Amino acid sequence: MFTITDNYSSNIRADVLSGLTVALALVPEAVAFAFVAGVEPLVGLYAAFMVGLLTSIFGGRPGMISGATGAMAVVMVSLVAAHGVQYLFAAVVLTGVLQIAAGLFKLGKFIRMVPHPVMLGFVNGLAIVIFLAQLSQFGQEGGTGWLSGTALEGSIIDVAWLEGMPMAVMLGLVAVTMAIIYILPKFTKAIPSSLAAILVVSGVVAFGDIETKTVGDVASIAGGLPSFAVPSVPFNFETLSIIFPYALVLAAIGLIESLLTLRLIDEVTQTRGRGNQECVAQGIANTANGFFGGMGGCAMIGQSMINVNSGGRGRLSGLTAAIALLCFILFTSDLIEQIPVAALVGVMFVVVIGTFEWSSFRIMGRVPRSDALVIVIVSAVTVITDLAVAVLVGVIISALVFAWEHAKQVQVKRDNSTVGATRYSVNGPLFFGSTSSFLEQFDIHNDQPDVTIDFADSRVADHSGLEAIDALALRYVNAGKKLHLIHLSPECRNLLKNAGDLVEVNVLEDPNYFVADDRLA
């Protein structure tokens, strides 16, 4: 049953104060991610409010903060550029439906299969993508910018860069913003340093009459409550063919980032969230976003850590952050429009620095080369394509490396000391990766007429292992030799087919395990 505080050692005072802190820090990031996606800032702010509110109510991880994120924004930009924002809203609705389905089918548990090197590459790639997305803010109006479809579409030389004083002012304001964010916490933590930096830089620009691009120059964020509206797109298969690929990627990215964040918060708080419930909550939030003019989103690693470290452990912290953010939209839009874009870029650069796992450089020479390769590949694929593909590639590579290493562990010992009999003892797992090595270790032509193969120290893991045993049995039968297979599971005996009754299979005292085989389905 839903409660405000749950059982995560939360208290109302800590949740409210931490929620207010998070809300103040959410404003610049929501606006900045809206810029990344190519939509109006208000679309990003609405998304942060609705995703934050609904996931706080229905989510499986109290204390975790969700909102508009860069990981999803970089996927949205090409859809918005090619088809417009209404198609984005339709894609976000479909994203939510897919995420709800993932939760109902209990797919959240598969996040446990993501190895740590993949997680490192995931966050590193995310940091690089966010950094690249900011480079277009250093371009003149009318420039092509760095990010037009994917993170690597075009070239950095395509940007019509600012020159002279405008570039100097932009760089200076970015540097001042970053300096305040890093230095202020050393003196006081009463106010979020990112908020303080934005206020200071905005004040310097306003009172110093410094000419630089502001949020208001890009788009107005003045607005009221989000209103319900069905996305204005044709309801046909052509529309579905356009939005489905984006929705699938957005759903995967949103769930991966949310579940990885959930796992991180679990470790920090020494508690356990509910992954499948979080999948459903993310889906509900994104479905609502599409109908209420938001760009969608997912869990935010940085903001979640801010909340937890500030004492926010219950649902009330997320509710407070969402409601406070809505109040900012309704009553302080004029002030937000005065924020210099340089201040937002500075905040995002700090997010990049904080997100990137710099320790991955230090451990590169200490971890296995395969793990180091996975970190690099996942980071690169994240930049070139998207986070979902990168994580999938990383998991596949890790699985193949695991299979390759374990393929070397199957050993067959031959004992030919008994007259008229040869005995083999198999040690190690027998699966698709080790079958070739397994078959190569038998000397069929030089074996005695009576051959025994003992599988007591081996386990047949899959269909490929069964086929290898089957093929070996047939070779001995064709060579006219009597073969005994002992310590195989009854299941293995039933699945062996080539040798038939000519092979004696002893199942007495056999192990009780099951083989992954499609013939049992």
C-alpha positions in Angstrom: 0.0 0.0 0.0 1.2 3.5 -0.8 2.5 5.6 2.1 4.3 8.9 2.1 7.3 7.8 4.0 7.4 4.0 3.3 9.9 2.1 5.5 13.1 3.7 4.3 14.0 5.6 7.6 12.6 8.8 6.1 11.1 11.7 8.0 8.9 14.5 6.9 11.3 17.4 7.6 14.2 15.8 5.8 12.1 14.8 2.9 10.6 18.3 2.5 14.0 20.1 2.8 15.7 17.8 0.4 12.8 18.0 -2.0 13.0 21.8 -2.1 16.8 21.5 -2.8 16.2 19.1 -5.6 13.5 21.3 -7.2 15.8 24.3 -7.3 18.5 22.3 -9.0 16.0 20.7 -11.4 15.1 24.0 -13.1 18.3 24.6 -15.0 18.8 21.0 -16.0 15.2 20.6 -17.3 15.7 23.8 -19.4 19.1 22.6 -20.7 17.8 19.2 -21.7 14.9 20.8 -23.5 17.5 22.7 -25.5 19.3 19.4 -26.3 16.0 17.8 -27.5 15.2 20.8 -29.7 11.9 21.7 -27.9 10.8 24.7 -25.9 12.1 24.9 -22.3 8.5 24.6 -21.0 8.3 21.1 -22.5 11.2 20.1 -20.5 9.9 21.7 -17.3 6.5 20.0 -17.7 8.3 16.7 -18.2 10.4 17.1 -15.0 7.2 18.0 -13.0 5.0 15.1 -14.3 7.7 12.4 -14.4 8.9 13.4 -10.9 5.4 13.5 -9.5 4.1 10.2 -10.9 7.2 8.2 -10.2 7.3 9.4 -6.7 3.8 8.2 -6.2 3.9 4.9 -8.0 7.6 4.1 -8.2 9.5 1.2 -6.7 12.3 3.3 -5.2 11.3 6.0 -2.7 13.9 8.8 -2.7 14.8 8.4 -6.3 14.3 11.5 -8.5 13.1 11.3 -12.1 12.8 14.0 -14.7 13.9 15.1 -18.2 17.3 13.6 -18.9 20.0 14.1 -21.5 20.1 10.4 -22.3 16.6 10.5 -23.7 16.9 14.0 -25.1 19.7 13.1 -27.5 17.4 10.5 -29.1 14.5 12.9 -29.4 16.3 15.6 -31.3 16.3 13.9 -34.7 12.5 13.0 -34.4 11.7 16.6 -33.5 13.8 18.0 -36.3 12.3 15.7 -38.9 8.6 15.5 -37.9 7.9 18.1 -35.2 7.0 18.1 -31.5 3.6 16.4 -31.9 5.3 13.3 -33.2 7.6 13.4 -30.1 4.5 13.5 -27.8 3.1 10.5 -29.7 6.4 8.6 -29.3 6.5 9.4 -25.6 3.0 7.9 -25.1 4.1 4.8 -26.9 7.3 4.8 -24.8 5.2 4.7 -21.7 3.1 1.8 -23.0 6.2 -0.2 -23.7 7.7 0.5 -20.3 4.4 -0.5 -18.6 4.5 -3.8 -20.5 8.1 -4.4 -19.5 7.1 -4.0 -15.8 4.1 -6.2 -16.1 6.2 -8.9 -17.8 8.7 -8.5 -15.0 11.7 -7.6 -17.2 13.2 -5.4 -14.6 15.1 -8.3 -13.1 17.3 -8.5 -16.2 19.2 -5.4 -15.1 21.2 -7.8 -12.9 22.8 -9.1 -16.0 24.5 -5.8 -16.7 28.2 -6.2 -15.7 30.1 -3.5 -13.9 32.3 -2.6 -16.9 29.2 -2.0 -18.9 27.9 0.3 -16.2 31.2 2.3 -16.3 30.9 2.6 -20.1 27.3 3.6 -19.8 27.9 6.6 -17.5 31.0 7.6 -19.4 29.2 7.6 -22.7 26.3 9.5 -21.2 28.7 12.2 -20.0 30.3 12.5 -23.4 27.0 12.8 -25.2 25.8 15.5 -22.8 29.1 17.4 -23.4 28.9 17.2 -27.1 25.3 18.4 -27.0 26.4 21.6 -25.3 28.9 22.6 -28.0 26.1 23.9 -30.3 25.5 26.6 -27.7 28.8 28.1 -28.6 27.6 28.6 -32.2 26.0 31.7 -33.8 22.4 31.8 -34.6 21.8 30.0 -37.9 24.8 27.7 -37.5 24.3 24.0 -38.1 25.5 23.1 -34.6 27.1 19.9 -33.5 24.1 17.8 -32.6 21.4 17.6 -35.3 20.5 13.9 -35.2 22.9 11.8 -33.3 25.8 12.8 -31.2 28.3 12.4 -34.1 26.1 13.6 -37.0 28.0 16.3 -38.9 31.4 17.6 -37.8 32.6 20.0 -35.2 33.8 22.3 -38.0 30.2 22.6 -39.2 29.4 24.9 -36.2 29.3 28.6 -37.0 31.3 29.4 -33.9 31.0 32.6 -31.9 33.9 34.9 -32.4 35.6 37.8 -30.6 33.9 39.3 -27.6 30.7 37.2 -27.7 32.8 34.0 -27.5 35.0 35.5 -24.7 31.9 36.5 -22.7 30.3 33.0 -23.2 33.5 31.3 -22.1 33.9 33.6 -19.2 30.4 33.1 -17.9 30.7 29.4 -18.2 34.0 29.4 -16.3 32.5 31.6 -13.5 29.5 29.3 -13.2 31.7 26.2 -12.8 34.0 28.0 -10.4 31.1 28.9 -8.1 29.6 25.4 -8.2 33.0 23.9 -7.1 34.0 26.6 -4.5 30.8 27.5 -2.7 30.3 24.1 -1.0 33.6 24.6 0.8 32.0 27.5 2.6 28.4 26.6 2.9 25.9 24.0 1.8 22.8 26.0 2.8 21.9 26.6 -0.8 22.6 24.3 -3.8 25.8 25.5 -5.5 24.3 25.2 -9.0 21.4 27.4 -8.1 23.7 29.9 -6.4 25.9 30.0 -9.6 23.0 30.6 -11.8 21.7 33.4 -9.6 25.1 35.1 -9.4 25.8 34.8 -13.1 22.3 36.0 -14.0 22.8 39.0 -11.6 26.1 39.9 -13.1 24.6 39.8 -16.6 21.6 41.8 -15.6 23.2 44.5 -13.6 26.4 44.6 -15.6 24.3 45.0 -18.8 26.3 42.3 -20.4 25.1 41.2 -23.9 24.8 37.4 -24.1 22.1 34.9 -25.0 19.5 34.2 -22.4 16.7 31.6 -22.0 14.2 34.2 -23.1 16.1 34.8 -26.3 15.6 31.1 -27.2 12.0 30.7 -26.1 9.5 31.8 -23.5 8.8 29.4 -20.7 5.7 31.3 -19.3 2.8 29.0 -18.9 0.1 27.6 -16.7 -0.8 24.2 -15.7 -0.2 21.5 -18.3 -3.3 20.6 -20.2 -4.5 17.4 -21.7 -4.3 17.0 -25.5 -4.1 14.0 -27.8 -1.0 14.3 -29.9 -1.9 15.9 -33.3 -0.7 13.2 -35.6 -2.4 10.9 -38.1 -3.4 7.6 -36.5 -2.2 5.2 -39.1 0.6 2.7 -39.7 2.8 5.3 -41.3 2.9 7.3 -38.1 3.5 4.1 -36.1 6.4 3.2 -38.4 7.9 6.6 -37.7 7.5 6.7 -33.9 8.0 3.1 -33.0 11.8 2.9 -33.4 12.2 6.0 -31.4 9.7 4.8 -28.7 11.5 1.5 -28.4 14.9 3.2 -28.0 13.5 5.7 -25.5 11.8 3.0 -23.5 15.0 1.0 -23.3 17.1 3.9 -22.4 14.7 5.2 -19.8 14.4 1.8 -18.1 18.1 1.0 -18.3 19.1 4.4 -16.7 16.2 4.2 -14.2 17.1 0.6 -13.1 20.8 1.4 -12.9 20.0 4.4 -10.8 17.8 2.3 -8.6 20.6 -0.2 -8.1 23.0 2.6 -7.2 20.5 4.1 -4.6 20.0 0.6 -3.2 23.7 0.3 -2.5 23.9 3.8 -0.9 20.9 3.3 1.3 21.4 -0.4 2.0 17.8 -1.1 1.1 16.2 -2.7 -1.9 13.9 -1.1 -4.4 11.4 -2.9 -6.7 12.5 -2.8 -10.2 9.4 -4.0 -11.9 7.2 -1.6 -10.0 9.6 1.2 -11.1 9.2 0.1 -14.8 5.5 0.5 -14.5 5.8 3.8 -12.8 8.1 5.2 -15.5 5.6 4.0 -18.1 2.7 5.7 -16.4 4.7 8.9 -16.1 5.8 8.9 -19.8 2.3 8.1 -21.0 1.0 11.1 -19.1 3.8 13.2 -20.5 2.8 12.5 -24.0 -0.8 13.6 -23.3 0.2 16.7 -21.3 2.9 18.2 -23.5 6.0 16.9 -21.8 9.1 15.4 -23.4 9.2 12.4 -21.1 12.1 11.3 -18.9 13.5 8.8 -16.5 15.5 8.6 -13.3 18.3 11.1 -12.8 21.5 9.8 -11.2 22.8 13.2 -10.1 19.5 14.5 -8.7 18.8 11.2 -6.9 22.2 11.4 -5.2 21.5 15.0 -4.2 18.2 13.9 -2.7 19.6 10.9 -0.8 22.6 12.8 0.5 20.4 15.6 1.7 18.3 13.1 3.7 15.5 12.4 1.3 14.5 8.8 1.6 10.7 8.7 1.3 8.2 9.5 -1.4 7.5 12.9 0.1 10.9 14.1 -1.1 10.0 13.5 -4.7 6.5 14.9 -4.3 7.9 18.1 -2.8 10.4 18.5 -5.6 7.7 18.0 -8.3 5.2 20.4 -6.7 7.8 23.0 -6.0 9.0 22.8 -9.6 5.4 23.4 -10.8 5.2 26.5 -8.6 8.4 27.8 -10.3 6.7 27.4 -13.7 3.5 29.1 -12.7 4.9 32.1 -10.7 8.6 32.7 -11.6 8.8 32.2 -15.4 9.9 35.8 -16.0 12.9 35.3 -13.7 13.9 32.0 -15.4 13.8 33.7 -18.8 16.6 36.0 -17.6 19.0 33.1 -17.0 22.0 33.3 -19.4 22.4 30.2 -21.5 26.1 30.2 -20.5 25.0 29.5 -16.9 23.1 26.5 -18.1 26.0 25.3 -20.1 28.3 25.7 -17.1 25.9 23.6 -15.0 25.8 20.9 -17.6 29.6 20.8 -17.9 29.7 20.2 -14.1 27.2 17.4 -14.6 29.4 16.0 -17.2 32.4 16.1 -15.0 30.5 14.5 -12.1 28.9 11.8 -14.2 32.1 10.6 -16.0 33.8 7.8 -14.1 37.3 9.2 -14.0 38.4 6.2 -12.0 38.0 4.1 -15.2 41.3 5.5 -16.4 43.1 4.5 -13.3 41.8 0.9 -13.4 42.3 0.3 -17.1 45.7 -1.3 -16.5 44.5 -3.3 -13.5 41.4 -5.0 -14.8 41.3 -7.8 -17.5 41.8 -6.4 -21.0 38.4 -7.7 -21.9 36.8 -5.5 -19.2 38.8 -2.5 -20.3 37.7 -3.1 -23.9 34.1 -3.3 -22.8 34.3 0.1 -21.1 35.8 1.7 -24.2 33.3 0.1 -26.6 30.2 0.9 -24.6 31.3 4.5 -24.3 32.0 4.8 -28.0 28.8 3.1 -29.0 26.8 5.3 -26.7 28.2 8.4 -28.5 27.8 7.0 -32.0 24.3 5.5 -31.5 22.4 5.5 -28.2 22.6 4.1 -24.7 20.3 1.2 -25.2 22.4 -0.2 -28.1 25.6 0.4 -26.1 24.4 -1.5 -23.1 23.2 -4.4 -25.3 26.5 -4.5 -27.1 28.4 -4.4 -23.8 26.3 -7.3 -22.3 26.8 -9.4 -25.5 30.6 -8.8 -25.5 30.8 -9.6 -21.8 28.8 -12.8 -22.3 31.0 -13.9 -25.2 34.2 -13.2 -23.2 32.7 -15.2 -20.3 31.9 -18.1 -22.7 35.3 -18.0 -24.3 37.1 -18.1 -20.9 35.0 -21.0 -19.6 35.3 -22.9 -22.9 39.0 -23.4 -21.9 38.0 -25.0 -18.6 36.6 -28.3 -20.0 39.3 -30.9 -19.5 39.2 -34.6 -20.5 41.6 -37.0 -18.7 42.4 -40.4 -20.4 43.2 -43.6 -18.5 44.3 -46.4 -20.8 46.0 -48.5 -18.2 43.3 -51.2 -18.0 43.7 -54.0 -20.6 40.8 -53.8 -23.1 39.3 -50.7 -21.5 39.7 -47.0 -21.8 38.3 -44.6 -19.2 37.8 -40.8 -19.7 36.9 -38.3 -16.9 35.4 -35.0 -18.0 35.9 -32.0 -15.8 34.3 -28.6 -16.5 31.1 -27.2 -18.1 30.0 -28.5 -21.4 28.2 -25.9 -23.4 28.2 -24.2 -26.8 31.6 -22.6 -26.3 33.4 -25.7 -25.1 32.1 -28.4 -27.4 34.9 -28.2 -30.0 37.6 -28.5 -27.3 35.7 -31.4 -25.7 35.5 -33.4 -28.9 39.2 -32.8 -29.8 40.4 -34.5 -26.6 39.2 -38.0 -27.5 41.4 -40.5 -29.3 38.7 -42.8 -30.8 40.9 -44.9 -33.1 43.5 -45.7 -30.4 41.1 -46.4 -27.6 40.4 -49.9 -26.3 37.3 -51.8 -27.4 35.5 -50.9 -24.2 35.2 -47.1 -23.5 33.8 -45.4 -20.4 33.2 -41.6 -20.2 32.5 -40.3 -16.7 30.6 -37.0 -16.4 30.6 -36.8 -12.6 32.7 -33.6 -12.6 31.0 -32.0 -15.5 27.7 -30.4 -16.2 25.9 -30.4 -19.5 24.6 -26.8 -19.8 22.8 -26.6 -23.1 21.6 -28.2 -26.3 25.1 -27.8 -27.9 26.6 -29.9 -25.1 24.0 -32.6 -25.7 24.7 -32.6 -29.4 28.4 -32.9 -28.8 27.9 -36.0 -26.6 25.5 -37.4 -29.2 28.0 -36.9 -32.0 30.8 -38.5 -29.9 28.7 -41.5 -29.1 27.9 -42.0 -32.8 31.7 -41.9 -33.6 32.4 -44.7 -31.2 29.5 -46.7 -32.5 30.8 -46.3 -36.1 34.2 -47.4 -34.9 32.7 -50.6 -33.5 33.5 -49.9 -29.9 31.4 -50.3 -26.8 30.7 -47.0 -25.1 29.5 -46.4 -21.5 28.3 -42.9 -20.5 28.0 -42.6 -16.7 26.8 -39.9 -14.4 24.7 -38.1 -16.9 21.3 -36.7 -15.8 18.2 -38.7 -16.8 17.3 -35.7 -19.0 20.5 -36.1 -21.0 19.9 -39.8 -21.5 16.4 -39.1 -22.9 17.7 -36.5 -25.3 20.5 -38.6 -26.7 19.3 -40.0 -30.1 22.0 -40.9 -32.6 23.6 -43.8 -30.8 20.3 -45.4 -29.7 20.4 -48.7 -27.8 24.0 -49.4 -28.8 25.3 -47.0 -26.1 25.0 -47.9 -22.4 24.0 -44.8 -20.4 24.2 -45.4 -16.6 22.0 -43.0 -14.7 22.5 -44.5 -11.2 23.6 -41.9 -8.7 23.4 -39.3 -11.5 23.2 -35.5 -10.8 19.8 -33.9 -10.7 19.9 -30.9 -13.0 18.1 -29.7 -16.1 19.6 -28.8 -19.5 18.6 -25.6 -21.4 17.3 -27.2 -24.5 14.5 -26.2 -26.9 13.4 -29.8 -27.3 12.0 -29.7 -23.8 9.7 -26.7 -24.5 
